[in-house]
Amino acid sequence: MSGQATIVSFDGASTPVSHSFIPLGVMSDEKLGDVAKWREAYSSIPVNANPRITSFKKSLRGGAERVEIRVEIPVMETATGANAQGYTAPPKVAYVDQGSAVFYFSDRSTIAGRRLIRQLLTNIIGGITTSVAPLTLHDAAQLIDLDVVPS
């Protein structure tokens, strides 16, 4: 198993911004399987308002595996103005936008087959129409391609 490392990714803004997700640890859950978590660490907002990544890996009946990578972006709301007593409520999370990619692999699948599925999905979602070498350095890629759960 590989060690859980920081995940760095750029957003889709017109001027891309780098986001660093620090590892929070790995746990085993009876229903979800192996669960690894990361989050950004902005000190200016509450911990639960920081963007986060979660990965899940679970063995299914018949030998197949379910692998999921989920990204969650909490959106803050801010109360404007004060009440009659001069109190202004602190900002809080209004809602959370989420996206995930779920993969199902046979216990007979190969690294090359897993990598092909991941790269095709990455290119389709990213609108990439040119040849791009598959990235294999991050925990998410290792989870999908190599059947490795961060430790």
Contact map, one row per residue, 1 for C-alpha under 8 A:
1110000000000000000000000000000000000000000000000000000000000000000000000000000000000000000000000000000000000000000000000000000000000000000000000001111
1111000000000000000000000000000000000000000000000000000000000000000000000000000000000000000000000000000000000000000000000000000000000000001000000001111
1111100000000000000000000000000000000000000000000000000000000000000000000000000000000000000000000000000000000000000000000000000000000000000000000000011
0111110000000000000000101000000000000000000000000000000000000000000000000000000000000000000000000000000000000000000000000000000000000000001000000000011
0011111000000000000001100000000000000000000000000000000000000000000000000000000000000000000000000000000000000000000000000000000000000000011000000000000
0001111100000000000111100000000000000100000000000000000000000000000000000000000000000000000000000000000000000000000000000000000000000000000000000000000
0000111110000000000111100000000000000100000000000000000000000000000000000000000000000000000000000000000000000000000000000000000000000000011000000000000
0000011111000000011110000000000000000000000000000000000000000000000000000000000000000000000000000000000000000000000000000000000000000000000000000000000
0000001111100000011100000000000000000000000000000000000000000000000000000000000000000000000000000000000000000000000000000000000000000000000000000000000
0000000111110001111000000000000000000000000000000000000000000000000000000000000000000000000000000000000000000000000000000000000000000000000000000000000
0000000011111001111000000000000000000000000000000000000000000000000000000000000000000000000000000000000000000000000000000000000000000000000000000000000
0000000001111111100000000000000000000000000000000000000000000000000000000000000000000000000000000000000000000000000000000000000000000000000000000000000
0000000000111111100000000000000000000000000000000000000000000000000000000000000000000000000000000000000000000000000000000000000000000000000000000000000
0000000000011111000000000000000000000000000000000000000000000000000000000000000000000000000000000000000000000000000000000000000000000000000000000000000
0000000000011111100000000000000000000000000000000000000000000000000000000000000000000000000000000000000000000000000000000000000000000000000000000000000
0000000001111111110000000000000000000000000000000000000000000000000000000000000000000000000000000000000000000000000000000000000000000000000000000000000
0000000001111011111000000000000000000000000000000000000000000000000000000000000000000000000000000000000000000000000000000000000000000000000000000000000
0000000111100001111100000000000000000000000000000000000000000000000000000000000000000000000000000000000000000000000000000000000000000000000000000000000
0000000111100000111110000000000000000001000000000000000000000000000000000000000000000000000000000000000000000000000000000000000000000000000000000000000
0000011110000000011111000000000000000011000000000000000000000000000000000000000000000000000000000000000000000000000000000000000000000000000000000000000
0000011100000000001111100000000000000111100000000001100000000000000000000000000000000000000000000000000000000000000000000000000000000000000000000000000
0000111000000000000111110000000000000111100000000000000000000000000000000000000000000000000000000000000000000000000000000000000000000000000000000000000
0001111000000000000011111000000000001110000000000000000000000000000000000000000000000000000000000000000000000000000000000000000000000000000000000000000
0000000000000000000001111100000000011110000000000000000000000000000000000000000000000000000000000000000000000000000000000000000000000000000000000000000
0001000000000000000000111110000000011100000000000000000000000000000000000000000000000000000000000000000000000000000000000000000000000000000000000000001
0000000000000000000000011111000001111000000000000000000000000000000000000000000000000000000000000000000000000000000000000000000000000000000000000000011
0000000000000000000000001111100001110000000000000000000000000000000000000000000000000000000000000000000000000000000000000000000000000000000000000000000
0000000000000000000000000111110111100000000000000000000000000000000000000000000000000000000000000000000000000000000000000000000000000000000000000000000
0000000000000000000000000011111111100000000000000000000000000000000000000000000000000000000000000000000000000000000000000000000000000000000000000000000
0000000000000000000000000001111110000000000000000000000000000000000000000000000000000000000000000000000000000000000000000000000000000000000000000000000
0000000000000000000000000000111110000000000000000000000000000000000000000000000000000000000000000000000000000000000000000000000000000000000000000000000
0000000000000000000000000001111111100000000000000000000111000000000000000000000000000000000000000000000000000000000000000000000000000000000000000000000
0000000000000000000000000001111111100000000000000000000111100000000000000000000000000000000000000000000000000000000000000000000000000000000000000000000
0000000000000000000000000111100111110000000000000000001111000000000000000000000000000000000000000000000000000000000000000000000000000000000000000000100
0000000000000000000000000111100111111000000000000000011110000000000000000000000000000000000000000000000000000000000000000000000000000000000000000000000
0000000000000000000000011110000001111100000000000000011100000000000000000000000000000000000000000000000000000000000000000000000000000000000000000000110
0000000000000000000000111100000000111110000000000001111000000000000000000000000000000000000000000000000000000000000000000000000000000000000000000000000
0000011000000000000011111000000000011111000000000001110000000000000000000000000000000000000000000000000000000000000000000000000000000000000000000000000
0000000000000000000111110000000000001111100000000111100000000000000000000000000000000000000000000000000000000000000000000000000000000000000000000000000
0000000000000000001111000000000000000111110000000111000000000000000000000000000000000000000000000000000000000000000000000000000000000000000000000000000
0000000000000000000011000000000000000011111000100100000000000000000000000000000000000000000000000000000000000000000000000000000000000000000000000000000
0000000000000000000000000000000000000001111110100100000000000000000000000000000000000000000000000000000000000000000000000000000000000000000000000000000
0000000000000000000000000000000000000000111111100000000000000000000000000000000000000000000000000000000000000000000000000000000000000000000000000000000
0000000000000000000000000000000000000000011111000000000000000000000000000000000000000000000000000000000000000000000000000000000000000000000000000000000
0000000000000000000000000000000000000000011111101100000000000000000000000000000000000000000000000000000000000000000000000000000000000000000000000000000
0000000000000000000000000000000000000000001111111100000000000000000000000000000000000000000100000000000000000000000000000000000000000000000000000000000
0000000000000000000000000000000000000000111011111100000000000000000000000000000000000000000000000000000000000000000000000000000000000000000000000000000
0000000000000000000000000000000000000000000001111100000000000000000000000100000000000000000010000000000000000000000000000000000000000000000000000000000
0000000000000000000000000000000000000000000011111110000000000000000000001111000000000000000110000000000000000000000000000000000000000000000000000000000
0000000000000000000000000000000000000011110011111111000000000000000000001100000000000000000000000000000000000000000000000000000000000000000000000000000
0000000000000000000000000000000000000011000000001111100000000000000000111100000000000000000000000000000000000000000000000000000000000000000000000000000
0000000000000000000010000000000000001111000000000111110000000000000000111000000000000000000000000000000000000000000000000000000000000000000000000000000
0000000000000000000010000000000000001110000000000011111000000000000011110000000000000000000000000000000000000000000000000000000000000000000000000000000
0000000000000000000000000000000000111100000000000001111100000000000011100000000000000000000000000000000000000000000000000000000000000000000000000000000
0000000000000000000000000000000001111000000000000000111110000000001111000000000000000000000000000000000000000000000000000000000000000000000100000000000
0000000000000000000000000000000111110000000000000000011111000000011110000000000000000000000000000000000000000000000000000000000000000000000000000000000
0000000000000000000000000000000111100000000000000000001111100000111100000000000000000000000000000000000000000000000000000000000000000000000000100000100
0000000000000000000000000000000111000000000000000000000111110000111000000000000000000000000000000000000000000000000000000000000000000000000000000000000
0000000000000000000000000000000010000000000000000000000011111011110000000000000000000000000000000000000000000000000000000000000000000000000000000000000
0000000000000000000000000000000000000000000000000000000001111111110000000000000000000000000000000000000000000000000000000000000000000000000000000000000
0000000000000000000000000000000000000000000000000000000000111111000000000000000000000000000000000000000000000000000000000000000000000000000000000000000
0000000000000000000000000000000000000000000000000000000000011111000000000000000000000000000000000000000000000000000000000000000000000000000000000000000
0000000000000000000000000000000000000000000000000000000000111111100000000000000000000000000000000000000001100000000000000000000000000000000000000000000
0000000000000000000000000000000000000000000000000000000000111111110000000000000000000000000000000000000111100000000000000000000000000000000000000000000
0000000000000000000000000000000000000000000000000000000011110011111000000000000000000000000000000000001111100000000000000000000000000000000000000000000
0000000000000000000000000000000000000000000000000000000111110001111100000000000000000000000000000000011110000000000000000000000000000000000000000000000
0000000000000000000000000000000000000000000000000000001111000000111110000000000000000000000000000000011100000000000000000000000000000000000000110000000
0000000000000000000000000000000000000000000000000000001110000000011111000000000000000000000000000001111000000000000000000000000000000000000000000000000
0000000000000000000000000000000000000000000000000000111100000000001111100000000000000000000000000001110000000000000000000000000000000000000100000000000
0000000000000000000000000000000000000000000000000000111000000000000111110000000000000000000000000111100000000000000000000000000000000000000000000000000
0000000000000000000000000000000000000000000000000011110000000000000011111000000000000000000000000111000000000000000000000000000000000000000000000000000
0000000000000000000000000000000000000000000000000011100000000000000001111100000000000000000000011110000000000000000000000000000000000000000000000000000
0000000000000000000000000000000000000000000000001111000000000000000000111110000000000000000000011100000000000000000000000000000000000000000000000000000
0000000000000000000000000000000000000000000000011110000000000000000000011111000000000000000011111000000000000000000000000000000000000000000000000000000
0000000000000000000000000000000000000000000000001000000000000000000000001111100000000000000011111000000000000000000000000000000000000000000000000000000
0000000000000000000000000000000000000000000000001000000000000000000000000111110000000000001111100000000000000000000000000000000000000000000000000000000
0000000000000000000000000000000000000000000000000000000000000000000000000011111000000000001111000000000000000000000000000000000000000000000000000000000
0000000000000000000000000000000000000000000000000000000000000000000000000001111100000000111100000000000000000000000000000000000000000000000000000000000
0000000000000000000000000000000000000000000000000000000000000000000000000000111110000001111000000000000000000000000000000000000000000000000000000000000
0000000000000000000000000000000000000000000000000000000000000000000000000000011111000001000000000000000000000000000000000000000000000000000000000000000
0000000000000000000000000000000000000000000000000000000000000000000000000000001111100001000000000000000000000000000000000000000000000000000000000000000
0000000000000000000000000000000000000000000000000000000000000000000000000000000111111111100000000000000000000000000000000000000000000000000000000000000
0000000000000000000000000000000000000000000000000000000000000000000000000000000011111111000000000000000000000000000000000000000000000000000000000000000
0000000000000000000000000000000000000000000000000000000000000000000000000000000001111110000000000000000000000000000000000000000000000000000000000000000
0000000000000000000000000000000000000000000000000000000000000000000000000000000001111110000000000000000000000000000000000000000000000000000000000000000
0000000000000000000000000000000000000000000000000000000000000000000000000000000001111111000000000000000000000000000000000000000000000000000000000000000
0000000000000000000000000000000000000000000000000000000000000000000000000000000001111111100000000000000000000000000000000000000000000000000000000000000
0000000000000000000000000000000000000000000000000000000000000000000000000000001111100111110000000000000000000000000000000000000000000000000000000000000
0000000000000000000000000000000000000000000000000000000000000000000000000000011001000011111000000000000000000000000000000000000000000000000000000000000
0000000000000000000000000000000000000000000000000000000000000000000000000000011000000001111100000000000000000000000000000000000000000000000000000000000
0000000000000000000000000000000000000000000000000000000000000000000000000001111000000000111110000000000000000000000000000000000000000000000000000000000
0000000000000000000000000000000000000000000001001000000000000000000000000001110000000000011111000000000000000000000000000000000000000000000000000000000
0000000000000000000000000000000000000000000000011000000000000000000000000111100000000000001111110000000000000000000000000000000000000000000000000000000
0000000000000000000000000000000000000000000000000000000000000000000000000111100000000000000111110000000000000000000000000000000000000000000000000000000
0000000000000000000000000000000000000000000000000000000000000000000000000111000000000000000011111000000000000000000000000000000000000000000000000000000
0000000000000000000000000000000000000000000000000000000000000000000000011110000000000000000011111100000000000000000000000000000000000000000000000000000
0000000000000000000000000000000000000000000000000000000000000000000000011110000000000000000000111110000000000000000000000000000000000000000000000000000
0000000000000000000000000000000000000000000000000000000000000000000001111000000000000000000000011111000000000000000000000000000000000000000000000000000
0000000000000000000000000000000000000000000000000000000000000000000001110000000000000000000000001111100000000000000000000000000000000000000000000000000
0000000000000000000000000000000000000000000000000000000000000000000111100000000000000000000000000111110000000000000000000000000000000000000000000000000
0000000000000000000000000000000000000000000000000000000000000000000111000000000000000000000000000011111000000000000000000000000000000000000000000000000
0000000000000000000000000000000000000000000000000000000000000000011110000000000000000000000000000001111100000000000000000000000000000000000000000000000
0000000000000000000000000000000000000000000000000000000000000000111100000000000000000000000000000000111110000000000000000000000000000000000000010000000
0000000000000000000000000000000000000000000000000000000000000001111000000000000000000000000000000000011111000000000000000000000000000000000000000000000
0000000000000000000000000000000000000000000000000000000000000001110000000000000000000000000000000000001111111000010000000000000000000000000000000000000
0000000000000000000000000000000000000000000000000000000000000011100000000000000000000000000000000000000111111000000000000000000000000000000000000000000
0000000000000000000000000000000000000000000000000000000000000011100000000000000000000000000000000000000011111000000000000000000000000000000000000000000
0000000000000000000000000000000000000000000000000000000000000000000000000000000000000000000000000000000011111100000000000000000000000000000000000000000
0000000000000000000000000000000000000000000000000000000000000000000000000000000000000000000000000000000011111110110000000000000000000000000000000000000
0000000000000000000000000000000000000000000000000000000000000000000000000000000000000000000000000000000000011111110000000000000000000000000000000000000
0000000000000000000000000000000000000000000000000000000000000000000000000000000000000000000000000000000000001111111000000000000000000000000000001100000
0000000000000000000000000000000000000000000000000000000000000000000000000000000000000000000000000000000000000111111100000000000000000000000000001000000
0000000000000000000000000000000000000000000000000000000000000000000000000000000000000000000000000000000000001111111110000000000000000000000000000000000
0000000000000000000000000000000000000000000000000000000000000000000000000000000000000000000000000000000010001111111111000000000000000000000000011100000
0000000000000000000000000000000000000000000000000000000000000000000000000000000000000000000000000000000000000011111111100000000000000100000000011000000
0000000000000000000000000000000000000000000000000000000000000000000000000000000000000000000000000000000000000001111111110000000000000000000000000000000
0000000000000000000000000000000000000000000000000000000000000000000000000000000000000000000000000000000000000000111111111000000000000000000000000000000
0000000000000000000000000000000000000000000000000000000000000000000000000000000000000000000000000000000000000000011111111100000000000000000010011000000
0000000000000000000000000000000000000000000000000000000000000000000000000000000000000000000000000000000000000000001111111110000000000100000000000000000
0000000000000000000000000000000000000000000000000000000000000000000000000000000000000000000000000000000000000000000111111111000000000000000000000000000
0000000000000000000000000000000000000000000000000000000000000000000000000000000000000000000000000000000000000000000011111111100000000000000000000000000
0000000000000000000000000000000000000000000000000000000000000000000000000000000000000000000000000000000000000000000001111111110000000000000000000000000
0000000000000000000000000000000000000000000000000000000000000000000000000000000000000000000000000000000000000000000000111111111110000000000000000000000
0000000000000000000000000000000000000000000000000000000000000000000000000000000000000000000000000000000000000000000000011111111100000000000000000000000
0000000000000000000000000000000000000000000000000000000000000000000000000000000000000000000000000000000000000000000000001111111100000000000000000000000
0000000000000000000000000000000000000000000000000000000000000000000000000000000000000000000000000000000000000000000000000111111100000000000000000000000
0000000000000000000000000000000000000000000000000000000000000000000000000000000000000000000000000000000000000000000000000011111110000000000000000000000
0000000000000000000000000000000000000000000000000000000000000000000000000000000000000000000000000000000000000000000000000011111111100000000000000000000
0000000000000000000000000000000000000000000000000000000000000000000000000000000000000000000000000000000000000000000000000010001111100000000000000000000
0000000000000000000000000000000000000000000000000000000000000000000000000000000000000000000000000000000000000000000000000000000111110000000000000000000
0000000000000000000000000000000000000000000000000000000000000000000000000000000000000000000000000000000000000000000000000000000111111000000000000000000
0000000000000000000000000000000000000000000000000000000000000000000000000000000000000000000000000000000000000000000000000000000001111100000000000000000
0000000000000000000000000000000000000000000000000000000000000000000000000000000000000000000000000000000000000000000000000000000000111110000000000000000
0000000000000000000000000000000000000000000000000000000000000000000000000000000000000000000000000000000000000000001000100000000000011111000000000000000
0000000000000000000000000000000000000000000000000000000000000000000000000000000000000000000000000000000000000000000000000000000000001111110010000000000
0000000000000000000000000000000000000000000000000000000000000000000000000000000000000000000000000000000000000000000000000000000000000111110011000000000
0000000000000000000000000000000000000000000000000000000000000000000000000000000000000000000000000000000000000000000000000000000000000011111011000000000
0000101000000000000000000000000000000000000000000000000000000000000000000000000000000000000000000000000000000000000000000000000000000011111111000000000
0101101000000000000000000000000000000000000000000000000000000000000000000000000000000000000000000000000000000000000000000000000000000000111111100000110
0000000000000000000000000000000000000000000000000000001000000000000010000000000000000000000000000000000000000000000000000000000000000000011111110000000
0000000000000000000000000000000000000000000000000000000000000000000000000000000000000000000000000000000000000000000001000000000000000011111111111100000
0000000000000000000000000000000000000000000000000000000000000000000000000000000000000000000000000000000000000000000000000000000000000001111111111111100
0000000000000000000000000000000000000000000000000000000010000000001000000000000000000000000000000000000000000000000000000000000000000000001111111111110
0000000000000000000000000000000000000000000000000000000000000000001000000000000000000000000000000000001000000000011001000000000000000000000111111111000
0000000000000000000000000000000000000000000000000000000000000000000000000000000000000000000000000000000000000011011001000000000000000000000011111111000
0000000000000000000000000000000000000000000000000000000000000000000000000000000000000000000000000000000000000010010000000000000000000000000011111111000
0000000000000000000000000000000000000000000000000000000000000000000000000000000000000000000000000000000000000000000000000000000000000000000001111111100
1100000000000000000000000000000000000000000000000000000000000000000000000000000000000000000000000000000000000000000000000000000000000000000001111111110
1100000000000000000000000000000001010000000000000000000010000000000000000000000000000000000000000000000000000000000000000000000000000000001001100011111
1111000000000000000000000100000000010000000000000000000000000000000000000000000000000000000000000000000000000000000000000000000000000000001000100001111
1111000000000000000000001100000000000000000000000000000000000000000000000000000000000000000000000000000000000000000000000000000000000000000000000000111
